[in-house]
Amino acid sequence: MEHLIRTRDLLKTTLHQSTQLDFQIHQTTTNISRINHTIHSSKSHITNIACKSAIHHHLHLALPPVSAVFKVYQVVDELGNLLSDHPPPDLHHHLSLLKRFQQALTLLTNTSNLAIIWVQDIKQFLNTSDNFYHYNVSKTLNLLHELNGYEQRCYLKHGILRVAFENLKDEFTNLLITNSFPLQVPSTLFSSGDDESDVFDSLPEALPSSVVQNLQAIVACFACNNIDTCMQVYIKVRGKIVEKSLEGLDLDYLEISLTEFDSVQVIEGYIDEWGRHLEFVVKHLLELEYTLCEHVFGQHVDTWTDCFSKIALHSRIQSFIKFGNTVTKGKKEAIKLFKLLDIFAVLNDLRPDFNGIFGGKPCSEIQSQTRDLIKKVVNGACEIFRDLSAQVELQRLTDPPPDGTVPRLVTFVTEYANELLDDDYRPQLEQVLKIHSSWQNDNNFTKGVFSVQVKSIVKSLELNLEIWAKRYEDVSLSYIFLMNTSYYLSKNLNGTKLGDLMGESWLKRHEGYVEYYTTLYLKESWGKIPAMLSNNDRNRITGFNDAFDDVYRKQSGWVVCDKSLRWKTCQLIMEVIVPVYKTIVESGSTHSPNKYVKYSVESIENMLTSMFRSKLDKYGNSIKSTSLMGKIKNVVAGR
């Protein structure tokens, strides 16, 4: 009884499938001689048994499922013959045949399972001594078992399904290879990046839509069997396309390594290239592959994200991350702050793209490596920025310029600060400081922290100037030094971002220092000389000559950096010396003036107006022709 209940349930399950194939069954005109012979033979023997035994009812119930098995097999055999065409004239029709063939195989297996149960029940009721009937029932049962295993055999080597899927794999590969082409590299990647005429307005189509549809259909067919087969082919073909897309770029620099003792200047020229190349890889190349991967394998989320993660490795994305880490490993120096901010700007701009295409679990390693790089960049930039004031203080151990000129550190610090305050860097640095503060759970962070730190750097510089001025043995030279530096700070910073930050009162104060130190310089250097002309005729001229020669000789190597300030200073000296000297020289009160007069009035004027020039041109040219980064290098090198 239990067997009958199981048989009834299985029969209901297969009834629906039998109905679906009823149309194909009735259309089948090909008869297989061995199957027909077995059907008639089995029917004859089973009918004879039914007439002679008590299991007549069971035998009549077994005949329909047995007959159905052989009819289904006829459909399976016909569909199998149609699948042998390769390459298929119509891919979608071929895939439809394959799907129907698989459905027919499933129905064959289920129907044979039902028939086997009925025939096994019959066999149990037969008398083993009735060899003739027992033999024929066993023969029928063996044939049913053979048909029951037909579906499994189709997947074995040289089986119909195995061959069909191999053919589909070849078709999948051919579609990819013949329609995949490398992405053209924009010309901007070979220049400074200022010319954007060649940048993509929108992503090009990776593959024609008709090809994508065919790939989708093949993937859907493989989905119930072994989709990894399609993935392996896809990764291999598209991975090579990604590699070919990058062949035009020289990416060897990505493998450069630095130690903590190496200057970032060694690789600074590659950092801008790195940013442009990474943007191309992420925003264009990988975005294209991400979209295509989703279209082809989109119905299988885990599959297509894993597929994309493997293709992404062909873009050398991890080498790009490695290069960023290389920059963070370099020596801690002023120039490195700008380079870290450049890297942060690139990563920050690409953050939505990174989150979009690398957001899946299969890309977790890339996510982790990127987060680690951002952490190193942020920490490194904050450390350098907050240490700048201390670095300026360390320069107090050095000596001031021997000619009283503006120290390189002054020009460097002011232009460095102006660069930090520029719109290209200030927003980035403020964001970096904010991120770092959030990591430190510092709830007191404000944007004012940035301004306070910059002001602190300038104040450290001002203190340096005071300390350096005291190191001059000649007080007059210390006044020239302070006059030069105050003039530079008041005039060169006026109208700049740093000048605006320090404030108008700060600029006015340094402007006043120029007048103050100029007055002190004149009094200390030249103020006592006119008094010497009040002595007797001989002594006042010879005394003047000696004093003038001494001061002029000492100051012949001194420099006043600004042309207008130099001219003004020389005019003030002439106002102190020339009128008195001219009166004495041209006066007839001397017994023999020409005997003691060493210089004519014109010579004195020429000598005074030519002062403070010896190094000015060289200094001025260097200021005009040297970029900020060049000055940083000179300061670091001590030149």
C-alpha positions as CSV (number, residue, x, y, z in Angstrom):
1,M,0.0,0.0,0.0
2,E,2.9,2.3,0.9
3,H,4.3,1.9,-2.6
4,L,1.0,2.8,-4.2
5,I,0.8,6.0,-2.2
6,R,4.3,7.0,-3.2
7,T,3.5,6.1,-6.8
8,R,0.4,8.3,-6.8
9,D,2.3,11.3,-5.5
10,L,5.1,11.0,-8.0
11,L,2.6,10.5,-10.8
12,K,0.9,13.8,-9.9
13,T,4.3,15.6,-9.9
14,T,5.2,14.4,-13.3
15,L,1.7,15.0,-14.8
16,H,2.3,18.7,-15.3
17,Q,5.7,18.1,-16.9
18,S,4.1,15.5,-19.2
19,T,1.5,18.0,-20.3
20,Q,4.2,20.5,-21.3
21,L,5.9,18.0,-23.5
22,D,2.7,16.6,-24.9
23,F,2.9,18.8,-28.0
24,Q,6.5,17.6,-28.8
25,I,5.5,14.0,-28.1
26,H,2.6,14.1,-30.6
27,Q,4.9,15.8,-33.2
28,T,7.5,13.1,-32.9
29,T,7.5,10.9,-36.0
30,T,10.8,9.1,-35.6
31,N,10.5,5.7,-33.9
32,I,13.5,4.0,-32.5
33,S,13.3,0.3,-33.4
34,R,14.8,-1.0,-30.2
35,I,12.5,1.1,-28.1
36,N,9.4,0.1,-30.1
37,H,10.3,-3.5,-30.0
38,T,10.8,-3.3,-26.3
39,I,7.5,-1.6,-25.8
40,H,5.5,-4.2,-27.8
41,S,7.4,-7.0,-26.2
42,S,6.9,-5.7,-22.7
43,K,3.3,-5.0,-23.3
44,S,2.7,-8.5,-24.6
45,H,4.5,-10.3,-21.8
46,I,2.9,-8.1,-19.1
47,T,-0.6,-8.6,-20.6
48,N,-0.1,-12.4,-20.6
49,I,1.0,-12.2,-17.0
50,A,-2.0,-10.1,-16.2
51,C,-4.3,-12.8,-17.6
52,K,-2.8,-15.5,-15.6
53,S,-2.2,-14.0,-12.2
54,A,-3.9,-12.1,-9.4
55,I,-2.1,-8.9,-10.0
56,H,-4.0,-8.0,-13.1
57,H,-5.0,-4.6,-11.6
58,H,-1.4,-3.6,-10.8
59,L,-0.2,-4.5,-14.3
60,H,-2.7,-2.3,-16.0
61,L,-1.7,0.6,-13.8
62,A,2.0,0.0,-14.6
63,L,1.5,0.0,-18.4
64,P,0.8,3.8,-18.8
65,P,4.0,5.1,-17.0
66,V,6.1,2.5,-18.9
67,S,4.7,3.6,-22.2
68,A,5.2,7.3,-21.2
69,V,8.9,6.6,-20.5
70,F,9.5,5.4,-24.0
71,K,7.5,8.2,-25.6
72,V,9.5,10.8,-23.6
73,Y,12.7,9.2,-24.7
74,Q,11.7,9.6,-28.3
75,V,11.4,13.3,-27.7
76,V,14.7,13.4,-25.9
77,D,16.4,11.6,-28.8
78,E,14.9,13.9,-31.4
79,L,16.0,17.1,-29.5
80,G,19.4,15.6,-29.0
81,N,19.9,15.2,-32.7
82,L,18.9,18.8,-33.3
83,L,21.5,20.0,-30.7
84,S,24.3,18.4,-32.7
85,D,24.5,21.4,-35.1
86,H,27.5,23.6,-34.5
87,P,28.0,26.4,-34.8
88,P,24.3,26.9,-34.4
89,P,22.6,28.9,-37.2
90,D,20.5,30.8,-34.6
91,L,22.0,31.1,-31.1
92,H,18.7,31.9,-29.3
93,H,16.9,29.0,-31.1
94,H,19.8,26.7,-30.2
95,L,19.6,27.8,-26.5
96,S,15.8,27.2,-26.6
97,L,16.4,23.6,-27.9
98,L,19.0,23.1,-25.2
99,K,16.6,24.2,-22.5
100,R,13.8,22.0,-23.8
101,F,16.3,19.1,-24.1
102,Q,17.2,19.6,-20.4
103,Q,13.5,19.7,-19.4
104,A,12.8,16.6,-21.4
105,L,15.7,14.8,-19.7
106,T,14.3,15.8,-16.3
107,L,10.9,14.5,-17.3
108,L,12.5,11.3,-18.6
109,T,14.2,10.7,-15.2
110,N,11.0,11.5,-13.2
111,T,8.8,9.3,-15.4
112,S,11.2,6.4,-15.4
113,N,11.4,6.7,-11.6
114,L,7.6,6.3,-11.5
115,A,7.6,3.3,-13.9
116,I,10.4,1.6,-12.0
117,I,8.4,1.7,-8.8
118,W,5.4,0.0,-10.6
119,V,7.4,-2.6,-12.3
120,Q,9.4,-3.4,-9.1
121,D,6.0,-4.0,-7.4
122,I,5.0,-6.4,-10.2
123,K,8.3,-8.3,-9.9
124,Q,7.7,-8.8,-6.2
125,F,4.4,-10.5,-6.9
126,L,5.7,-12.9,-9.5
127,N,6.7,-16.5,-8.7
128,T,10.4,-16.8,-9.2
129,S,9.7,-20.2,-10.7
130,D,7.9,-18.6,-13.6
131,N,11.2,-18.0,-15.4
132,F,9.6,-16.7,-18.7
133,Y,7.6,-13.9,-17.1
134,H,10.2,-13.2,-14.5
135,Y,12.8,-12.7,-17.2
136,N,10.7,-10.3,-19.3
137,V,9.8,-8.2,-16.3
138,S,13.4,-8.0,-15.3
139,K,14.4,-7.1,-18.8
140,T,11.8,-4.2,-18.8
141,L,13.1,-3.1,-15.4
142,N,16.7,-3.0,-16.6
143,L,15.8,-0.9,-19.6
144,L,13.9,1.5,-17.4
145,H,17.1,1.8,-15.2
146,E,19.1,2.4,-18.3
147,L,16.8,5.3,-19.4
148,N,16.7,6.6,-15.8
149,G,20.5,7.2,-16.0
150,Y,20.4,8.7,-19.4
151,E,20.4,12.3,-18.1
152,Q,23.5,11.7,-16.0
153,R,25.3,10.2,-18.9
154,C,24.6,13.3,-21.1
155,Y,26.9,15.2,-18.8
156,L,29.8,12.8,-19.1
157,K,32.6,13.2,-21.5
158,H,31.4,13.1,-25.1
159,G,27.8,13.2,-23.7
160,I,25.3,15.3,-25.6
161,L,25.1,18.0,-22.9
162,R,28.8,18.0,-22.3
163,V,29.5,18.6,-26.0
164,A,26.7,21.2,-26.2
165,F,28.1,23.2,-23.3
166,E,31.6,23.0,-24.7
167,N,30.2,24.4,-27.9
168,L,28.5,27.2,-26.0
169,K,31.7,28.0,-24.2
170,D,33.5,28.3,-27.6
171,E,30.7,30.6,-28.8
172,F,30.9,32.7,-25.6
173,T,34.7,33.0,-26.0
174,N,34.4,33.9,-29.7
175,L,31.8,36.6,-29.0
176,L,34.1,38.2,-26.4
177,I,37.3,38.0,-28.4
178,T,35.9,39.3,-31.7
179,N,34.1,42.2,-30.1
180,S,36.4,43.4,-27.3
181,F,38.9,46.2,-28.0
182,P,41.2,48.2,-25.7
183,L,40.0,51.6,-24.4
184,Q,41.7,54.4,-26.1
185,V,43.9,56.4,-23.7
186,P,43.2,60.2,-23.7
187,S,46.1,62.4,-24.9
188,T,45.8,64.3,-21.6
189,L,47.5,61.4,-19.8
190,F,50.7,62.1,-21.8
191,S,50.7,65.8,-20.9
192,S,50.3,68.1,-17.9
193,G,46.6,67.4,-17.8
194,D,45.6,71.0,-18.5
195,D,44.1,70.2,-21.9
196,E,40.8,68.5,-21.3
197,S,39.7,68.4,-24.9
198,D,40.3,64.7,-25.1
199,V,38.6,63.7,-21.9
200,F,35.6,61.3,-22.2
201,D,32.3,63.1,-22.0
202,S,30.6,59.8,-21.3
203,L,31.8,56.2,-21.1
204,P,32.0,54.5,-24.5
205,E,30.1,51.2,-25.1
206,A,32.3,48.3,-24.1
207,L,30.4,45.8,-26.3
208,P,27.5,46.2,-28.8
209,S,24.2,45.6,-27.1
210,S,23.4,42.7,-29.3
211,V,26.6,41.0,-28.2
212,V,25.8,41.6,-24.6
213,Q,22.4,40.1,-25.0
214,N,23.9,36.9,-26.5
215,L,26.4,36.7,-23.7
216,Q,23.6,37.1,-21.2
217,A,21.6,34.3,-22.8
218,I,24.6,31.9,-22.7
219,V,25.3,32.8,-19.1
220,A,21.7,32.1,-18.2
221,C,22.1,28.7,-19.8
222,F,25.2,28.0,-17.8
223,A,23.7,29.3,-14.6
224,C,22.0,26.0,-13.7
225,N,25.1,24.0,-14.5
226,N,28.6,25.6,-14.2
227,I,28.6,29.4,-14.4
228,D,32.3,29.4,-13.4
229,T,33.1,28.2,-16.9
230,C,31.8,31.5,-18.3
231,M,33.5,33.5,-15.5
232,Q,36.9,32.0,-16.2
233,V,36.6,32.8,-20.0
234,Y,35.3,36.3,-19.3
235,I,38.0,37.2,-16.8
236,K,40.8,35.9,-19.1
237,V,39.5,37.9,-22.1
238,R,38.5,41.1,-20.4
239,G,41.6,41.0,-18.2
240,K,43.8,41.1,-21.2
241,I,41.8,44.0,-22.7
242,V,42.4,46.0,-19.5
243,E,46.1,45.3,-19.7
244,K,46.2,46.3,-23.4
245,S,44.4,49.5,-22.5
246,L,47.2,50.5,-20.2
247,E,50.1,49.5,-22.5
248,G,50.4,53.0,-23.8
249,L,51.2,54.3,-20.4
250,D,54.6,54.0,-18.7
251,L,53.6,52.7,-15.3
252,D,57.0,51.4,-14.2
253,Y,57.2,54.2,-11.7
254,L,54.5,52.4,-9.6
255,E,57.2,49.9,-8.5
256,I,59.6,52.6,-7.1
257,S,60.4,52.2,-3.4
258,L,61.5,54.7,-0.8
259,T,62.8,54.5,2.7
260,E,62.2,56.9,5.6
261,F,65.6,58.5,4.7
262,D,64.8,59.2,1.1
263,S,63.4,62.5,0.0
264,V,60.1,62.6,-1.8
265,Q,61.7,64.8,-4.4
266,V,63.0,61.6,-5.9
267,I,59.5,60.8,-7.2
268,E,57.7,64.1,-7.0
269,G,57.5,64.3,-10.8
270,Y,55.5,61.0,-10.9
271,I,52.9,62.1,-8.4
272,D,50.9,64.2,-10.8
273,E,51.1,61.4,-13.4
274,W,49.9,59.0,-10.7
275,G,46.8,61.1,-10.1
276,R,45.9,61.3,-13.8
277,H,46.6,57.7,-14.4
278,L,44.6,56.5,-11.4
279,E,41.6,58.7,-12.4
280,F,41.7,57.1,-15.9
281,V,41.8,53.6,-14.5
282,V,39.1,54.1,-11.9
283,K,36.7,56.5,-13.6
284,H,36.9,55.2,-17.1
285,L,38.6,51.8,-17.5
286,L,37.2,50.0,-14.4
287,E,33.9,51.8,-14.4
288,L,33.4,50.5,-18.0
289,E,34.4,46.9,-16.9
290,Y,32.1,47.2,-13.8
291,T,29.1,48.2,-15.9
292,L,29.8,45.5,-18.5
293,C,30.3,42.8,-15.8
294,E,27.0,43.8,-14.2
295,H,25.2,43.6,-17.6
296,V,26.5,40.2,-18.5
297,F,26.3,38.5,-15.0
298,G,23.9,40.9,-13.4
299,Q,21.4,38.2,-12.3
300,H,24.1,36.5,-10.2
301,V,25.3,39.2,-7.7
302,D,28.0,37.3,-6.0
303,T,29.2,36.0,-9.3
304,W,29.6,39.2,-11.1
305,T,31.2,41.2,-8.3
306,D,33.7,38.5,-7.8
307,C,34.3,38.4,-11.5
308,F,34.9,42.2,-11.6
309,S,37.3,42.1,-8.6
310,K,39.5,39.7,-10.5
311,I,39.5,41.9,-13.6
312,A,40.3,44.9,-11.5
313,L,43.6,43.3,-10.5
314,H,44.7,43.4,-14.2
315,S,44.4,47.2,-14.0
316,R,47.3,47.3,-11.4
317,I,45.0,49.0,-9.0
318,Q,47.0,47.6,-6.1
319,S,50.2,48.9,-7.6
320,F,48.6,52.4,-7.6
321,I,47.8,52.0,-4.0
322,K,51.3,50.8,-3.3
323,F,52.8,53.9,-4.9
324,G,50.7,56.1,-2.7
325,N,52.1,54.2,0.3
326,T,55.6,54.7,-1.1
327,V,55.1,58.5,-0.9
328,T,54.0,58.3,2.8
329,K,57.2,56.3,3.6
330,G,59.5,59.1,2.4
331,K,61.5,61.4,4.7
332,K,59.3,63.9,6.7
333,E,60.0,67.2,5.0
334,A,58.1,70.4,4.0
335,I,57.6,69.4,0.3
336,K,56.1,66.1,1.4
337,L,53.0,67.9,2.8
338,F,52.0,69.2,-0.6
339,K,52.5,65.8,-2.2
340,L,50.4,64.1,0.5
341,L,47.7,66.7,0.0
342,D,47.9,66.0,-3.8
343,I,47.4,62.3,-3.1
344,F,44.5,63.1,-0.7
345,A,42.8,65.3,-3.3
346,V,43.0,62.5,-5.9
347,L,41.6,59.9,-3.4
348,N,39.0,62.2,-2.1
349,D,37.8,63.0,-5.6
350,L,37.7,59.3,-6.5
351,R,36.0,58.3,-3.2
352,P,32.5,57.9,-4.7
353,D,33.9,55.9,-7.6
354,F,35.9,53.7,-5.2
355,N,32.8,53.1,-3.1
356,G,30.7,52.3,-6.1
357,I,32.9,49.8,-8.0
358,F,34.8,48.4,-5.0
359,G,31.9,48.3,-2.6
360,G,31.3,44.5,-2.9
361,K,32.6,41.9,-0.6
362,P,35.0,40.4,-3.2
363,C,36.8,43.7,-3.3
364,S,37.3,43.9,0.5
365,E,41.1,43.6,0.1
366,I,41.2,46.7,-2.2
367,Q,38.9,48.5,0.2
368,S,41.2,47.7,3.2
369,Q,44.3,48.8,1.3
370,T,42.7,52.1,0.2
371,R,41.5,52.9,3.8
372,D,45.0,52.1,5.0
373,L,46.5,54.5,2.4
374,I,44.1,57.3,3.3
375,K,45.0,56.8,7.0
376,K,48.7,57.1,6.3
377,V,48.2,60.2,4.1
378,V,46.0,62.0,6.7
379,N,48.3,61.2,9.6
380,G,51.4,62.1,7.7
381,A,50.1,65.4,6.5
382,C,48.9,66.4,9.9
383,E,52.2,65.5,11.5
384,I,54.2,67.6,9.0
385,F,51.8,70.6,9.2
386,R,51.8,70.7,13.0
387,D,55.6,70.3,13.1
388,L,56.3,73.2,10.7
389,S,56.6,75.8,13.5
390,A,59.1,73.6,15.3
391,Q,61.0,73.1,12.1
392,V,61.3,76.9,11.7
393,E,62.5,77.2,15.2
394,L,65.3,74.7,14.5
395,Q,66.7,77.1,11.9
396,R,67.6,79.5,14.6
397,L,70.8,77.4,15.1
398,T,72.0,78.6,11.7
399,D,73.7,81.9,11.0
400,P,72.0,84.8,9.3
401,P,73.2,85.9,5.8
402,P,76.6,87.7,6.0
403,D,75.4,90.4,3.7
404,G,72.2,91.3,5.5
405,T,69.9,90.0,2.8
406,V,66.5,88.4,3.4
407,P,67.2,84.7,4.4
408,R,66.0,82.0,2.1
409,L,63.9,80.7,5.0
410,V,61.9,83.9,5.0
411,T,61.0,83.7,1.3
412,F,60.4,80.0,1.7
413,V,58.1,80.2,4.7
414,T,56.0,83.1,3.4
415,E,55.6,81.5,0.0
416,Y,55.0,78.1,1.5
417,A,52.3,79.5,3.8
418,N,50.7,81.4,0.8
419,E,50.7,78.1,-1.1
420,L,48.9,76.3,1.8
421,L,46.4,79.2,2.0
422,D,45.7,78.8,-1.7
423,D,42.3,77.4,-2.8
424,D,44.1,74.4,-4.2
425,Y,45.4,73.3,-0.8
426,R,43.6,75.0,2.0
427,P,40.3,73.1,1.6
428,Q,42.2,69.8,1.4
429,L,44.3,70.5,4.5
430,E,41.3,71.7,6.5
431,Q,39.5,68.5,5.6
432,V,42.5,66.4,6.5
433,L,42.8,68.2,9.9
434,K,39.1,67.6,10.5
435,I,39.3,63.9,9.6
436,H,42.3,63.5,11.9
437,S,40.6,65.3,14.7
438,S,37.5,63.0,14.4
439,W,39.8,60.0,14.6
440,Q,41.3,61.4,17.8
441,N,37.7,62.1,19.2
442,D,38.6,65.8,19.4
443,N,35.2,67.5,19.6
444,N,36.8,71.0,19.9
445,F,38.1,71.1,16.3
446,T,37.3,74.2,14.3
447,K,38.4,75.6,11.0
448,G,40.3,78.2,13.0
449,V,42.9,75.6,13.9
450,F,44.4,75.9,10.4
451,S,44.7,79.7,10.6
452,V,46.2,79.6,14.1
453,Q,48.8,77.1,13.0
454,V,49.8,79.3,10.0
455,K,50.1,82.3,12.3
456,S,52.2,80.3,14.7
457,I,54.6,79.5,11.9
458,V,55.0,83.2,10.9
459,K,55.5,84.2,14.6
460,S,58.3,81.6,14.9
461,L,59.8,83.1,11.8
462,E,59.7,86.6,13.3
463,L,61.4,85.4,16.4
464,N,64.1,83.9,14.3
465,L,64.7,87.3,12.7
466,E,65.2,88.9,16.1
467,I,67.6,86.3,17.3
468,W,69.6,86.4,14.0
469,A,69.9,90.2,14.1
470,K,71.6,89.9,17.5
471,R,74.3,87.7,16.1
472,Y,75.8,90.4,13.8
473,E,78.9,91.9,15.3
474,D,78.3,95.1,13.4
475,V,75.1,96.7,14.8
476,S,74.7,98.6,11.5
477,L,74.5,95.4,9.6
478,S,71.8,94.1,12.0
479,Y,69.8,97.2,11.1
480,I,70.2,96.5,7.4
481,F,69.1,92.9,8.0
482,L,66.0,94.0,9.9
483,M,65.3,96.7,7.4
484,N,65.4,94.2,4.5
485,T,63.3,91.6,6.2
486,S,60.7,94.1,7.5
487,Y,60.4,95.6,4.0
488,Y,60.0,92.1,2.5
489,L,57.3,91.1,4.9
490,S,55.3,94.4,4.6
491,K,55.6,94.8,0.8
492,N,55.7,91.2,-0.5
493,L,52.8,90.0,1.7
494,N,50.6,92.9,1.0
495,G,47.6,91.7,-1.1
496,T,48.5,88.0,-0.6
497,K,46.4,85.4,1.3
498,L,49.1,85.3,4.0
499,G,49.0,89.1,4.3
500,D,45.2,89.0,4.7
501,L,45.5,86.4,7.3
502,M,48.1,88.3,9.4
503,G,46.0,91.5,9.1
504,E,46.5,95.1,8.1
505,S,47.9,96.1,11.5
506,W,50.6,93.5,11.2
507,L,51.6,94.7,7.8
508,K,51.6,98.3,9.0
509,R,53.8,97.4,11.9
510,H,56.5,95.9,9.7
511,E,56.2,98.9,7.4
512,G,57.0,101.1,10.4
513,Y,59.9,98.9,11.2
514,V,61.5,99.7,7.9
515,E,61.5,103.5,8.7
516,Y,62.7,102.8,12.2
517,Y,65.6,100.5,11.3
518,T,66.6,102.8,8.4
519,T,66.9,105.7,10.9
520,L,68.9,103.6,13.3
521,Y,71.2,102.5,10.5
522,L,71.9,106.0,9.3
523,K,72.6,107.2,12.8
524,E,74.9,104.3,13.6
525,S,76.8,104.3,10.3
526,W,77.0,107.7,8.8
527,G,75.7,110.1,11.5
528,K,79.1,110.7,13.1
529,I,81.0,111.4,9.9
530,P,79.8,115.0,9.2
531,A,81.1,116.1,12.7
532,M,84.6,115.3,11.6
533,L,84.5,118.1,9.1
534,S,84.3,120.7,11.9
535,N,88.0,120.2,12.9
536,N,91.0,122.2,11.5
537,D,91.5,122.2,7.8
538,R,93.8,119.3,7.6
539,N,92.4,117.0,10.2
540,R,88.8,117.4,9.1
541,I,89.5,116.3,5.5
542,T,91.8,113.4,6.4
543,G,89.5,112.3,9.2
544,F,86.6,112.3,6.8
545,N,88.6,110.4,4.3
546,D,89.5,107.7,6.8
547,A,86.0,107.4,8.3
548,F,84.3,107.3,4.9
549,D,86.7,104.7,3.6
550,D,86.2,102.6,6.7
551,V,82.4,102.6,6.5
552,Y,82.3,102.2,2.7
553,R,84.7,99.3,2.8
554,K,82.8,97.5,5.6
555,Q,79.5,98.0,3.8
556,S,80.6,97.3,0.2
557,G,79.5,93.7,0.5
558,W,76.1,94.5,2.2
559,V,72.9,94.2,0.1
560,V,69.6,96.0,0.2
561,C,67.3,93.6,-1.6
562,D,64.6,95.8,-3.0
563,K,65.6,98.3,-5.7
564,S,63.4,101.2,-4.4
565,L,64.5,100.6,-0.8
566,R,68.1,100.6,-1.9
567,W,67.7,103.9,-3.9
568,K,65.9,105.5,-0.9
569,T,68.6,104.4,1.5
570,C,71.4,105.7,-0.7
571,Q,69.6,109.0,-1.1
572,L,69.3,109.3,2.7
573,I,73.0,108.6,3.1
574,M,73.8,111.3,0.5
575,E,71.6,113.8,2.3
576,V,73.7,113.2,5.4
577,I,77.2,113.3,3.7
578,V,77.2,115.2,0.4
579,P,75.9,118.7,1.4
580,V,78.5,119.1,4.2
581,Y,81.3,117.5,2.2
582,K,80.5,119.7,-0.8
583,T,80.6,122.8,1.3
584,I,84.0,122.0,2.7
585,V,85.5,120.9,-0.6
586,E,84.2,123.9,-2.6
587,S,85.0,126.4,0.2
588,G,88.1,128.6,-0.2
589,S,88.9,128.7,3.5
590,T,91.4,125.9,3.2
591,H,95.0,126.8,2.5
592,S,95.5,124.0,0.0
593,P,92.3,122.0,-0.3
594,N,93.3,119.8,-3.2
595,K,96.2,118.4,-1.3
596,Y,94.0,116.7,1.3
597,V,90.8,116.1,-0.7
598,K,90.7,112.4,-1.8
599,Y,87.3,112.3,-3.5
600,S,85.5,114.8,-5.5
601,V,81.8,115.5,-4.8
602,E,80.8,113.6,-7.9
603,S,82.9,110.6,-6.9
604,I,81.3,110.5,-3.4
605,E,77.9,110.6,-5.0
606,N,78.7,107.8,-7.4
607,M,80.2,105.7,-4.7
608,L,77.2,106.1,-2.4
609,T,74.6,105.5,-5.2
610,S,76.4,102.3,-6.1
611,M,76.2,100.8,-2.6
612,F,74.2,97.7,-1.7
613,R,74.3,96.3,-5.3
614,S,76.9,93.6,-5.3
615,K,74.5,90.6,-5.0
616,L,71.2,92.2,-5.7
617,D,70.9,91.2,-9.4
618,K,71.8,87.6,-8.6
619,Y,69.3,87.5,-5.7
620,G,66.6,89.2,-7.7
621,N,66.9,86.8,-10.6
622,S,66.8,83.8,-8.4
623,I,63.6,85.1,-6.8
624,K,62.0,85.6,-10.2
625,S,63.0,82.3,-11.8
626,T,62.8,79.9,-9.0
627,S,59.5,78.2,-8.2
628,L,58.4,77.5,-4.7
629,M,59.4,73.8,-5.0
630,G,62.8,74.9,-6.3
631,K,63.2,77.1,-3.2
632,I,62.2,74.2,-1.0
633,K,64.9,72.1,-2.5
634,N,67.4,74.9,-2.0
635,V,66.5,75.4,1.6
636,V,66.7,71.7,2.2
637,A,70.0,71.5,0.5
638,G,71.3,74.6,2.3
639,R,72.0,76.5,-0.9
